[in-house]
Amino acid sequence: MRYKTTEEIAIVGVLPIGTTVSVKLINLLTDTLVVLNNNACTESSHAPGIYVWNTSNISTPISGYTVLLYEMTDGTNTVQGKFVYGGYIDEQTTQLSGLEDKVDAVPTNVWNKVIV
């Protein structure tokens, strides 16, 4: 899945009921660990064995297009998943700056130009 960098999302993993589960995030573009405020996952009270962690626990905000791998583990069992942050066209303002003048220079009516 792809999410905007401003969205807080819940990631989930299925592990044995009643275990202590932690998560780590790896930036796959740079092969670095993402610093987290809290890596503890919470077991759902409505769906035992489903563990949830929220991206609001990321310490440093992520900007731009970033591919993340998450790994949840109870020390014995591990589940992994991948999601993408950013990269939407409406977030690409730095690459689009300066295009306004070029767009304004494009004729709005082709008939304004003389065709030879």
Stockholm file with secondary structure:
# STOCKHOLM 1.0

chainA/1-116         MRYKTTEEIAIVGVLPIGTTVSVKLINLLTDTLVVLNNNACTESSHAPGIYVWNTSNISTPISGYTVLLYEMTDGTNTVQGKFVYGGYIDEQTTQLSGLEDKVDAVPTNVWNKVIV
#=GR chainA/1-116 SS CEECTTCCCEEEEECCTTCCCEEEEEETTTTEECCBSCCBCEECSSSTTEEEEEGGGBSSCCCSSEEEEEEEECSSCEEEEEEEECCCGGGCHHHHTTHHHHHHHSCSCGGGSCCC
#=GC SS_cons         CEECTTCCCEEEEECCTTCCCEEEEEETTTTEECCBSCCBCEECSSSTTEEEEEGGGBSSCCCSSEEEEEEEECSSCEEEEEEEECCCGGGCHHHHTTHHHHHHHSCSCGGGSCCC
//
